[in-house]
């Protein structure tokens, strides 16, 4: 019997795919970001199914941070010390991701962030923190470049939530438009959860900006609805992903039609498996996936496959993430060091516009499915 058990032990050690890899997930499953967090959860669920088909068994340890950094940090401590996971995928928001990044380094626990955009997260030289999505500077530049290619804007107004994501994205956009000769005529931060923007939007209207750049997790539809109420009509409304890239926002066609936003992913790009992922997601969950779902799916696939090859060892998993290259629903993925970033995937942002109630890719031209409508007009 002892010999049999010894042989079995050796066999399992030689075949790590037979052992379930314990991976932590930190996500906003409740709170104001929960609707977007649901996309992340669903993407990870699809990844778990696909991993099983490949013979890779995953034990997920779920933690809900409700979008609050302190809860996210407590979850990271638990996953690192009590649950002894091999790696973590998440959190969602920039504030939470930035809060847990140093804990990942402290515990030498690989952390793969799917969608948080604040630049600082991967600009701290942290060796155990990896990011799938493009950071805030690309949100800003992709939208501004799109507007410049479609028209000749000379002025811009910003209204954004004063979260890590909002301030980082708007700051980068402000710096970028300065290099393009576009004048900032209004800069309006607001506290998350704010509900009456009419006064601020009326003041922006008085400045008559060519572009209005908005950043919001949960207030995207409200911002647009109240923009219509006060008669604000720029050449283009630019929404920096997040709440401007959800199925719920697109459905509100009276206020979302022709809004231009940036995204990390669409199901009409030619990245391997992107189209089939979109179809499977819609069939399974009854709604269109956002880029959050695709980023989460790809992140879990990469984390689990890497951890499996590493036999569940944290150090080897970290090394595998650093050295690896992948090509899937998010296109080519490589966690590189460049422009002050560490372990950052140099991902191509897409620009999309809501046309007839659907998100359509309009830029870059090699990925475009429809021609952009410009300038903006209310329906």
Protein Blocks (a to p, Z undefined) as FASTA:
>chain_A
ZZmmmmmmmmmmmmmmlpccdddddddfecjklmmmmmmmmmmmmmmmmmmmnopacddd
dddekhpaklmmmmmmmmmmmnopabdcddfblmlmmmmmmmmmmnopacddfklcbfkl
mmnopakbccfbdcfklmmmmmmmmmmmmmccfbdcddddfbfklmmmmmmmmmmmmmno
pacfbdcdddehiablklmmmmmmmnopabdcdddfklmmmmmmmmmmnopacfbdcdee
jjllcfklmmmmmlmgopacddfbdfkbcbehklmmmmmmmmmnopacdfklmmmmmmmm
mmmmmmmmnnopaklmmmmmmmpccddfkopaddddeehiahiacddddddddeehiacd
fbdfklpcbdcddddddZZ
